[in-house]
Amino acid sequence: MTRQLHLNLFLHDTGHHEASWRLPGSSPTANTDIEYHERLARLAEAGTFDSLFLADSPVQFNDPGRRPAGRLEPTVLLTALARATERIGLIATASTTYNSPFNLARRFSSLDHVSGGRAGWNIVTTAGDDAARNFGLEHQPPHIERYERAAEFVEVSKKLWDSWEDDAVVADRERGVHAEPSRVHVVDHVGKHFRVRGPLNVPRSPQGYPLLVQAGSSADGRQFAARHAEAVFTAQQTLEEARAFYADLKRRAGQAGRAAEGVKILPGLVPVIGSTEAEALAADAELEALIVPEYAKRQLAHLLKVPSEHLDLDRQLPADLPPEEAIEGSKSRYTLIVELARRERLTVRELIGRLGGGRGHQTFTGTPEQVADTVERWFTAGAADGFNIMPAVLPSGLEVFVEHVIPVLRARGLFRAEYTGTTLRDHYGLPRPANRLTSREEDVA
């Protein structure tokens, strides 16, 4: 088969533009409305998206005055969406810094069972002291320590998912044996961060374990992705940056002993689409005019680790910003934003406008054909295996993408016309992982 795009829908209440909630017709309670999410999930499934994705953090997500800030717990929401859909993959964000492997492995295995093999886990390490204080800590753990913990967390989770062999459940009524005890294993993990005996109290799920997704682009994040991730959500502003990231991560995956095609790279794309270019530009201008500068400036100052009063809306960023190595939070996003502002000599007000749609992800304003041109150019130039689609406004942005962009991609032979598999791994063209505990015993035998 000809190589084809992978498309993930990043759901974000009324849309990814921070002012989307202020548009007439938006739903002020979209972030907690299950029927709203069900409608969007069905629409994405009608467009044969590989998956949909929910971000999450164990802390207040936004300034509650700025935009809808409450979030439903994503594995709970996706369990409901699993019953409202049939084929689309369901990816939830969950932190390795503020969870335990047993409970999280159980939740994702349960979601994979409920959905018939459509679960994915976006693995995050959670930056910020605000989150730390919700768990009895004064400060976030250091960046490298968070990634060390994450690596061990994933290893423990895999052991737990493998603790039941695929054929452990025999349901033999005549013998009175439901599961063969010899095929259910303790894991007895003892490591730097975790001691977990096991086994998991859920049988092995349809996919073996969920699709593993990662979204960090720092040096530590890239190494983690090269070892563990099967899909990577990333943010780049230019084709050159995206090609360099793509090549680097594929190279690192090879060095980790993995096939390059086993890691799918999906940059974020925030499209504002109009039937004409002028119509799209007018829609983008309307959104930018609705940004509240003081809210946005406080958010930018928090990311840059400077006092808000040090940022002048009508001047460029200060020259004395801290270097990336001094940032213990989202290192790669910090660098992306600073480099964007310096490269294009943006004032703080202009930078806020650029970030309002996608928080550093590539934004694109134009017609459906122009959006498809950009997608095809990045895809064929070795910059992406697909895209993390982030509509600026929901539901209208998704409706336009499904009705007008996807048909163009299909006509060009770049995207599926229908689902050919039933699991999330099928959609991404990835194999079901073998049970490592079973394989080890067979090797010994």
C-alpha positions as CSV (number, residue, x, y, z in Angstrom):
1,M,0.0,0.0,0.0
2,T,1.0,3.6,-0.6
3,R,2.1,5.4,2.6
4,Q,-0.9,7.2,4.0
5,L,-1.5,10.0,6.6
6,H,-2.4,9.4,10.2
7,L,-4.8,12.0,11.6
8,N,-5.5,12.5,15.3
9,L,-8.2,15.0,16.5
10,F,-7.1,17.0,19.6
11,L,-10.4,17.8,21.4
12,H,-10.3,21.0,23.4
13,D,-13.7,22.3,24.7
14,T,-14.8,25.1,22.3
15,G,-11.7,25.0,20.2
16,H,-7.9,25.6,20.5
17,H,-8.1,29.3,20.1
18,E,-8.3,30.8,23.5
19,A,-11.0,33.2,22.4
20,S,-13.2,30.6,20.7
21,W,-15.6,30.4,23.7
22,R,-16.5,34.1,23.1
23,L,-17.9,33.5,19.7
24,P,-21.7,33.6,19.3
25,G,-23.1,30.1,19.3
26,S,-20.3,28.5,21.3
27,S,-21.3,26.4,24.3
28,P,-20.2,27.9,27.6
29,T,-20.3,24.4,29.3
30,A,-18.7,22.4,26.4
31,N,-15.8,21.3,28.7
32,T,-18.2,19.2,30.9
33,D,-20.9,18.3,28.4
34,I,-20.8,14.6,27.5
35,E,-23.3,14.9,24.7
36,Y,-21.2,17.6,23.1
37,H,-18.1,15.3,23.2
38,E,-20.1,12.4,21.8
39,R,-21.2,14.5,18.8
40,L,-17.6,15.5,18.1
41,A,-16.4,12.0,18.5
42,R,-19.0,10.6,16.0
43,L,-18.1,13.4,13.5
44,A,-14.4,12.6,13.7
45,E,-15.2,8.9,13.3
46,A,-17.3,9.8,10.2
47,G,-14.1,11.4,8.9
48,T,-12.2,8.2,9.6
49,F,-9.7,9.9,11.9
50,D,-7.3,7.4,13.4
51,S,-7.9,8.7,16.9
52,L,-9.1,11.5,19.2
53,F,-7.1,12.8,22.1
54,L,-7.8,14.5,25.4
55,A,-5.1,16.6,27.2
56,D,-5.1,16.6,31.0
57,S,-3.1,17.9,34.0
58,P,-3.6,17.3,37.7
59,V,-3.9,21.0,38.2
60,Q,-6.2,23.9,37.2
61,F,-5.7,23.9,33.5
62,N,-6.1,27.6,32.7
63,D,-6.8,30.9,34.4
64,P,-10.6,30.3,35.0
65,G,-11.3,33.9,33.9
66,R,-9.5,33.4,30.6
67,R,-11.4,30.5,29.1
68,P,-13.2,27.3,30.1
69,A,-10.9,25.8,32.7
70,G,-12.6,22.7,34.1
71,R,-11.8,19.2,32.8
72,L,-13.5,15.9,33.1
73,E,-11.0,13.0,34.0
74,P,-10.1,11.8,30.5
75,T,-10.3,8.0,31.0
76,V,-13.7,8.4,32.4
77,L,-14.8,10.6,29.5
78,L,-13.3,8.3,26.9
79,T,-15.1,5.3,28.5
80,A,-18.3,7.1,27.7
81,L,-17.1,7.9,24.2
82,A,-16.2,4.3,23.7
83,R,-19.9,3.4,23.9
84,A,-20.9,6.2,21.6
85,T,-18.4,5.2,18.8
86,E,-17.2,2.0,17.1
87,R,-13.9,2.5,15.4
88,I,-12.0,5.7,16.3
89,G,-9.1,5.4,18.7
90,L,-9.3,7.0,22.2
91,I,-6.2,8.6,23.7
92,A,-6.0,10.0,27.2
93,T,-3.3,11.9,28.9
94,A,-2.1,10.7,32.3
95,S,0.9,11.7,34.4
96,T,3.7,9.4,35.5
97,T,4.7,11.9,38.1
98,Y,1.5,12.0,40.1
99,N,0.0,8.5,39.5
100,S,1.0,4.9,40.5
101,P,1.7,2.3,37.9
102,F,-0.8,-0.3,39.2
103,N,-3.8,2.0,39.2
104,L,-3.0,3.6,35.9
105,A,-2.3,0.3,34.2
106,R,-5.6,-1.0,35.4
107,R,-7.5,2.1,34.1
108,F,-6.0,1.9,30.6
109,S,-6.5,-1.9,30.4
110,S,-10.1,-1.4,31.4
111,L,-10.6,1.3,28.7
112,D,-9.0,-1.0,26.2
113,H,-11.5,-3.8,27.1
114,V,-14.5,-1.4,27.1
115,S,-13.6,0.1,23.7
116,G,-12.7,-3.2,22.1
117,G,-9.0,-2.3,21.6
118,R,-9.0,1.4,20.9
119,A,-7.2,2.8,24.0
120,G,-4.1,5.0,23.9
121,W,-2.0,6.6,26.6
122,N,-0.3,10.0,26.2
123,I,2.5,9.7,28.7
124,V,3.4,13.0,30.3
125,T,5.7,13.9,33.2
126,T,3.8,17.1,34.3
127,A,5.7,20.3,34.7
128,G,5.0,23.1,37.2
129,D,5.1,23.7,40.9
130,D,1.3,24.2,41.0
131,A,0.7,20.6,40.2
132,A,3.3,19.5,42.8
133,R,1.5,21.4,45.5
134,N,-1.6,19.4,44.9
135,F,0.3,16.3,45.9
136,G,2.1,17.5,49.0
137,L,5.2,18.8,47.4
138,E,6.5,22.3,47.4
139,H,8.3,22.1,44.1
140,Q,8.1,19.9,41.0
141,P,10.8,17.2,40.8
142,P,13.7,18.0,38.5
143,H,13.2,17.5,34.8
144,I,15.6,14.5,34.5
145,E,14.2,12.9,37.6
146,R,10.7,13.1,36.1
147,Y,11.8,11.3,33.0
148,E,13.7,8.7,34.9
149,R,10.5,8.0,36.9
150,A,8.5,7.9,33.7
151,A,10.7,5.3,32.1
152,E,10.4,3.0,35.1
153,F,6.7,3.7,35.3
154,V,6.2,2.5,31.7
155,E,8.3,-0.6,32.3
156,V,6.2,-1.5,35.3
157,S,3.0,-0.9,33.4
158,K,4.1,-3.2,30.6
159,K,5.0,-5.9,33.1
160,L,1.5,-5.6,34.6
161,W,-0.2,-5.7,31.2
162,D,1.8,-8.8,30.5
163,S,1.0,-10.5,33.8
164,W,-1.9,-12.3,32.3
165,E,-1.1,-14.4,29.3
166,D,-3.4,-14.0,26.3
167,D,-4.9,-17.5,26.9
168,A,-5.0,-17.4,30.7
169,V,-8.8,-17.2,30.8
170,V,-10.2,-20.7,29.8
171,A,-13.6,-20.6,31.4
172,D,-13.7,-24.4,31.7
173,R,-17.0,-25.2,33.3
174,E,-16.4,-28.9,33.4
175,R,-13.1,-28.6,35.3
176,G,-14.3,-25.7,37.3
177,V,-11.4,-23.6,36.2
178,H,-12.0,-20.0,35.0
179,A,-8.3,-18.9,34.5
180,E,-5.2,-21.1,34.5
181,P,-3.3,-20.0,37.6
182,S,0.0,-20.9,35.9
183,R,-0.7,-18.3,33.2
184,V,-1.2,-15.4,35.6
185,H,2.2,-14.1,36.9
186,V,3.5,-11.9,39.7
187,V,5.9,-9.3,38.4
188,D,7.9,-8.6,41.6
189,H,9.3,-5.3,40.3
190,V,11.8,-3.6,42.6
191,G,13.3,-0.4,41.2
192,K,14.4,3.1,42.2
193,H,10.9,4.6,42.2
194,F,8.5,1.7,42.5
195,R,8.0,-1.7,44.2
196,V,5.1,-3.5,42.6
197,R,4.3,-7.2,43.1
198,G,1.4,-7.8,40.7
199,P,-0.3,-9.4,38.9
200,L,-2.7,-6.8,37.5
201,N,-6.3,-7.6,38.4
202,V,-7.5,-7.2,34.8
203,P,-6.9,-9.9,32.1
204,R,-4.7,-8.9,29.1
205,S,-6.7,-6.5,26.9
206,P,-7.5,-6.7,23.2
207,Q,-4.4,-4.6,22.2
208,G,-2.1,-6.3,24.7
209,Y,-1.5,-2.8,26.0
210,P,-2.6,0.7,24.8
211,L,-0.9,2.6,22.1
212,L,1.9,4.6,23.8
213,V,2.0,8.3,22.9
214,Q,4.4,11.0,24.0
215,A,4.5,14.7,23.5
216,G,7.8,16.2,24.9
217,S,10.4,17.4,22.5
218,S,13.3,18.2,24.9
219,A,16.5,16.1,24.8
220,D,15.1,14.0,27.6
221,G,11.7,13.8,26.0
222,R,13.2,12.7,22.6
223,Q,15.2,9.9,24.3
224,F,12.1,8.7,26.2
225,A,10.1,8.8,22.9
226,A,12.8,6.8,21.1
227,R,12.6,4.1,23.7
228,H,8.9,3.9,24.4
229,A,6.6,6.0,22.2
230,E,4.7,4.6,19.3
231,A,3.2,7.9,18.3
232,V,4.6,11.4,19.1
233,F,2.6,14.6,19.2
234,T,5.0,17.4,18.6
235,A,5.1,21.2,17.8
236,Q,7.2,22.8,15.1
237,Q,6.7,26.2,13.4
238,T,8.6,25.6,10.2
239,L,9.1,22.8,7.7
240,E,12.8,22.8,8.3
241,E,12.4,22.4,12.1
242,A,9.9,19.6,11.5
243,R,12.2,17.7,9.2
244,A,15.1,18.0,11.6
245,F,13.0,16.7,14.5
246,Y,11.6,13.9,12.4
247,A,15.0,12.7,11.3
248,D,16.5,13.0,14.8
249,L,13.7,11.0,16.4
250,K,13.7,8.3,13.8
251,R,17.5,8.1,14.2
252,R,17.2,7.8,18.0
253,A,14.6,5.1,17.6
254,G,17.0,3.1,15.5
255,Q,19.8,3.5,18.0
256,A,17.3,2.2,20.7
257,G,16.9,-1.0,18.6
258,R,13.5,-0.1,17.2
259,A,12.2,0.2,13.6
260,A,11.8,3.8,12.5
261,E,8.4,3.1,11.1
262,G,7.3,1.9,14.6
263,V,7.3,5.5,15.7
264,K,4.6,7.8,14.1
265,I,5.3,11.5,14.3
266,L,2.3,13.9,14.2
267,P,3.0,17.6,14.5
268,G,0.2,19.8,15.7
269,L,-1.8,21.9,13.1
270,V,-4.3,24.6,14.0
271,P,-6.4,25.3,10.9
272,V,-8.7,28.3,10.4
273,I,-10.5,27.5,7.2
274,G,-12.7,29.6,4.9
275,S,-14.2,29.0,1.5
276,T,-11.8,31.8,0.3
277,E,-8.5,33.0,1.7
278,A,-10.1,36.3,2.5
279,E,-12.9,34.6,4.5
280,A,-10.4,32.6,6.5
281,L,-8.3,35.6,7.3
282,A,-11.4,37.5,8.4
283,A,-12.3,34.6,10.8
284,D,-8.7,34.6,12.2
285,A,-8.8,38.3,12.7
286,E,-12.1,38.0,14.5
287,L,-10.6,35.5,16.9
288,E,-7.5,37.5,17.6
289,A,-9.6,40.6,18.4
290,L,-11.4,38.7,21.1
291,I,-8.1,37.8,23.0
292,V,-7.9,39.6,26.4
293,P,-4.3,40.8,26.4
294,E,-3.8,40.9,30.2
295,Y,-4.9,37.3,30.6
296,A,-2.6,36.2,27.7
297,K,0.3,38.2,29.0
298,R,0.1,36.5,32.4
299,Q,0.0,33.1,30.8
300,L,3.1,34.0,28.6
301,A,5.0,35.3,31.6
302,H,4.3,32.1,33.6
303,L,5.7,30.1,30.7
304,L,8.8,32.3,30.3
305,K,9.4,32.4,34.1
306,V,9.4,36.2,34.3
307,P,7.2,38.6,36.2
308,S,4.2,39.8,34.1
309,E,5.2,43.4,34.5
310,H,8.5,42.7,32.7
311,L,6.5,42.2,29.5
312,D,5.5,45.2,27.5
313,L,2.7,44.5,25.1
314,D,4.2,46.8,22.4
315,R,7.8,45.8,22.8
316,Q,9.8,42.6,21.9
317,L,10.6,40.0,24.6
318,P,13.3,41.1,27.1
319,A,16.8,40.2,26.1
320,D,17.6,38.7,29.5
321,L,15.2,35.7,29.5
322,P,16.5,32.6,31.3
323,P,18.3,29.9,29.1
324,E,16.5,26.6,28.4
325,E,18.8,24.7,30.8
326,A,17.4,26.8,33.7
327,I,13.8,25.8,32.8
328,E,12.5,22.8,34.8
329,G,9.0,22.9,33.1
330,S,8.2,22.5,29.4
331,K,11.7,23.1,28.0
332,S,11.0,22.4,24.3
333,R,7.9,24.6,24.3
334,Y,9.8,27.4,26.0
335,T,12.5,27.3,23.4
336,L,10.0,27.1,20.5
337,I,8.2,30.3,21.6
338,V,11.3,32.3,22.4
339,E,12.9,31.4,19.0
340,L,9.7,32.2,17.2
341,A,9.5,35.7,18.8
342,R,13.2,36.4,18.2
343,R,13.2,35.1,14.6
344,E,10.2,37.2,13.5
345,R,11.0,40.1,15.8
346,L,7.5,40.0,17.3
347,T,6.2,42.3,20.0
348,V,4.6,40.7,23.0
349,R,1.2,41.6,21.6
350,E,2.0,40.0,18.2
351,L,3.4,36.9,19.9
352,I,0.2,36.6,22.0
353,G,-1.8,36.7,18.8
354,R,0.3,34.0,17.3
355,L,0.1,31.8,20.4
356,G,-3.6,32.3,20.9
357,G,-4.6,29.7,18.4
358,G,-2.2,26.9,19.2
359,R,0.1,27.7,22.1
360,G,3.2,27.2,19.8
361,H,1.7,24.7,17.4
362,Q,1.7,25.6,13.7
363,T,-1.3,27.7,12.8
364,F,-2.6,27.9,9.2
365,T,-5.2,30.1,7.7
366,G,-6.6,29.4,4.3
367,T,-8.9,27.4,2.1
368,P,-9.4,23.6,2.3
369,E,-7.1,23.1,-0.7
370,Q,-4.4,25.3,0.9
371,V,-4.7,23.3,4.1
372,A,-4.4,20.1,2.2
373,D,-1.4,21.5,0.3
374,T,0.4,22.2,3.6
375,V,-0.4,18.8,5.0
376,E,0.8,17.1,1.8
377,R,4.0,19.1,1.6
378,W,5.1,18.3,5.2
379,F,4.0,14.6,4.7
380,T,6.0,14.1,1.5
381,A,9.0,16.1,2.6
382,G,9.9,13.8,5.5
383,A,8.5,16.1,8.3
384,A,5.5,14.1,9.5
385,D,3.7,10.7,9.4
386,G,0.5,12.6,9.9
387,F,-1.0,15.5,11.9
388,N,-2.5,16.2,15.3
389,I,-5.4,18.3,14.1
390,M,-6.4,21.1,16.5
391,P,-9.4,23.0,15.3
392,A,-9.3,26.7,16.3
393,V,-13.1,26.6,16.9
394,L,-15.3,23.6,17.7
395,P,-17.5,22.2,16.4
396,S,-17.5,24.3,13.2
397,G,-13.7,23.8,12.6
398,L,-14.0,20.0,12.8
399,E,-17.1,20.1,10.5
400,V,-15.3,22.1,7.9
401,F,-12.2,19.8,8.1
402,V,-14.3,16.6,7.7
403,E,-16.5,18.0,5.0
404,H,-13.9,19.9,2.9
405,V,-10.3,19.0,3.7
406,I,-10.6,15.2,4.1
407,P,-12.2,14.7,0.7
408,V,-9.3,16.6,-0.9
409,L,-6.8,14.3,1.0
410,R,-8.7,11.2,-0.1
411,A,-8.8,12.4,-3.7
412,R,-5.0,12.7,-3.6
413,G,-4.6,9.2,-2.3
414,L,-3.2,10.4,1.0
415,F,-5.9,9.3,3.5
416,R,-8.2,6.3,4.0
417,A,-11.8,6.3,2.7
418,E,-12.8,3.8,5.3
419,Y,-11.4,2.0,8.3
420,T,-9.7,-1.3,7.5
421,G,-9.1,-2.5,11.1
422,T,-10.8,-2.4,14.4
423,T,-8.1,-1.5,16.9
424,L,-6.1,1.7,17.4
425,R,-3.0,-0.2,16.6
426,D,-4.6,-1.3,13.3
427,H,-5.3,2.3,12.4
428,Y,-1.6,3.3,13.0
429,G,-0.3,0.2,11.3
430,L,1.4,-1.1,14.4
431,P,1.6,-4.7,15.6
432,R,0.0,-6.0,18.8
433,P,2.9,-6.5,21.3
434,A,3.8,-10.0,22.2
435,N,3.5,-10.9,25.9
436,R,7.1,-10.7,27.2
437,L,6.5,-12.9,30.2
438,T,5.1,-15.7,28.0
439,S,7.9,-15.3,25.5
440,R,10.5,-15.5,28.2
441,E,9.1,-18.7,29.6
442,E,8.9,-20.2,26.0
443,D,12.5,-19.3,25.5
444,V,13.5,-21.1,28.7
445,A,11.4,-24.2,27.7
